[in-house]
């Protein structure tokens, strides 16, 4: 590792943490219906939206009504996006004459963007038109991100007050998240990206002559706007197949740092939102510390592994002073590339600045392990916070077992119902990931989707099912997921990963909201200090990650030791 590389990682994370407080407090004001500096400009739009849709934002919803509203919204948006993808040939802004997507691919893609996964089994330059990008994918990047924020807001309200029947209004939460948070930030960062060289145009694809005299078609379009919401909403679906390694999406080392800040900003900021809305900022800071420590250590570990280079090349005497540079851009270097990829899997962004398939086995294990932890470090927009709260409930439950008293969190008793729902939300995803990967490796169609054999092939399949189920969307380049088995299988994994967690989490919120808020006593386990933060990190690693260690040992770890021994596959 180099001093410059470590300084780059430290600077980016420091900027994110410095911005998290003010941004989080602003989001709290928005979700609480308070007046902000954007209210005079956007309030008429908000009121007009409610009037057109017949929404009463003051009407509260119980957890079942809240879930029903979110499921209905996502079902309608899935149907609309599926139709757009199938019929994209007839849409405007189709300079390449792109045909409609096949049914399996359209189903997979529609599910992917509705669930905030943005798994791309198609090639963006030739598989989707600019019209479908703007009218379909970009719209769903806003809606899916706002859905996560809405669920987080509902969970926070459950802890903020005692004996309440409702969790807020789902329609109002989604509208405010999009209108006051996502849209202004997207416009701001679109301008920053355009000024940095990212294109934003509706002109047709460019035809150029290469140095060899051949003709080449260069895809272009409204890249900057999609890139902004792709990252701010922890979506990850790139305008180009190379994603954020493409120079049109990410031209320089500076834009790489800015884009890393973009996808880390809101997930970390929501911890401050949590602290302010429950009336105890230190509670939010405790979650922030737990998220930040795991992500920071992951980034440093991955950077160290990549700078150590490849064991087989060391054996051949190859100079690897720059570390492992396979599959990454020289304009970024190892530090920014590893921080970007680790941050993208620590959140549910799924974007890449270098190809994870080319990472060293230990370097690639860390992004995989961060996803296996449950996407909570800091996790997706909204989803990271509410999943972290689930882990916090389990942490105080463990503390209660050791102390011999009923556990409490923020003045609410945590009882058997909440613990059972929390474990359901976590363990059911583990079963889905491991069984999906195992079945795929047993079937010829699954094995045929892999470009590599041995431990690396296992890593590719395990990474794919983890990414889909945890709604991340990144992949190792050696897997082809456009066939029916993986297209439909991973589509259902994305749906399962989103709603098998979202529904029990809101059920927990509904149960917690009904309980009275108790005053802390001398016997109450404090949930703001180093002891709780350490316990929370331990619970995340044990319950979230260690379930996957046997599979990880057969994949990345086995590959690492095989490479040290000089084996090839």
Secondary structure, 3 states (H helix, E strand, C coil): CCHHHHHHHHHHHHHHHHHHHHHHHHHHHHHCCCCCCCHHHHHHHHHHHHHHHCCCCCCCCCHHHHHHHHHHHHHHHHHHHHHHHHCHHHCCCCCCCCCCCCHHHHHHHHHHHHCCCCCCCCCHHHHCCHHHHHHHHHHHHHHHHHHHHHHHHHHHHHHHCCCCCCCCCHHHHHHHHHHHHHHHHHHHHHHHHHHCCCCCCCCCCEEEECCCCCEEEECCCCHHHHHHHHHHCCCCCCCCCCHHHCCCCCCCHHHHHHHHHHHHHHHHHHHHHHHHHCCCHHHHHHHHHHHHHHHHHHHHHHHHHHHHCCHHHHHCCCCCCCCCCCCECCCCHHHHHHHHHHHHHHCCCCCCCECHHHCCHHHHHHHHHHHHCCCCCCCCCCHHHHHHHHHHHHHHHHHHHHHCCCCEECCEECCHHHHHHHHHHHHHHHHHHHHHHHHHHHCHHHHCCECCCHHHHHHHHHHHHHHHHCCCCCCCCCECCCCHHHHHHHHHHHHHHHHHHHHHHHHHHHHHHHCCCCCCCCCCCCCCCHHHHHHHHHHHHHHHHHHHHHHHHHHHHHHHHHHHCCCCC
